[in-house]
Amino acid sequence: MISNLEPRFNLAPMQRRVVVRLDKEGRREPVMMRWGLVPSWSKDDEAGAAMINAKVETVAEKPASRAAFNARPCLVVVDGFYEWAKVGPKKKQPYFITPKGRAPFAFAGLREWWRAKGVPKEEPGLETFTILTTEPNALGAPIHNRMPVILAQDDWNGWLGTPDDRRVQLRSFPDDRMECWPVGKAVGSVKNTGAELVERIMV
């Protein structure tokens, strides 16, 4: 059951996680989806490896994401994320980035259904998602040249609304409402999933 899932502090593309979508009655529901969007017309489900993110600049026009942007938004609810900053010619340092106070927020996501050829439509198929990215704000820019589209709770209804509602939210989150700190490099292995991954370290 989704309600019995333990907190996880690390996730890799092609793994499954809980994502929030609207059901047929327009109510929010949590469901398990695989990270990496697979368009419905793909020949196989390996396309998801290349579609873990979608750029806001092109998401509404690209064939692989256009239909999902118009009709299948979702919320990837988290309380932080990691980015790696270059600190030398061959070295990188991971940072944990989160809203101040660790308030829950969501990444702007899109979802899609995929079924193998010949599988009846009655079968559920594979449901996947991608996370939208945009230009970084002042806090994220020194660390990475992109950042996820972050939605505060007040924005969630809008993202799950109409395409026009979504377009006005394709922006960077205010940097004065966020904070970050360096964390250990253990986060580089998806085998590590504990809360110690987000602990601040000295660098």
Secondary structure, DSSP 8 states (H G I E B T S, - for coil): -GGG----S---TT-EEEEEEE-TTS-EEEEEEEES---TT-SSGGGGGG-SEEETTTTTTSTTTHHHHHH-EEEEEES-EEEEEE-SSS-EEEEEEEEGGG--EEEEEEEEEE--TT--TTS--EEEEEEEEE---TTTTTT-S-EE-EE-GGGHHHHTS-HHHHHTT-S---GGGEEEEE--GGGGSTT--SGGGG-----
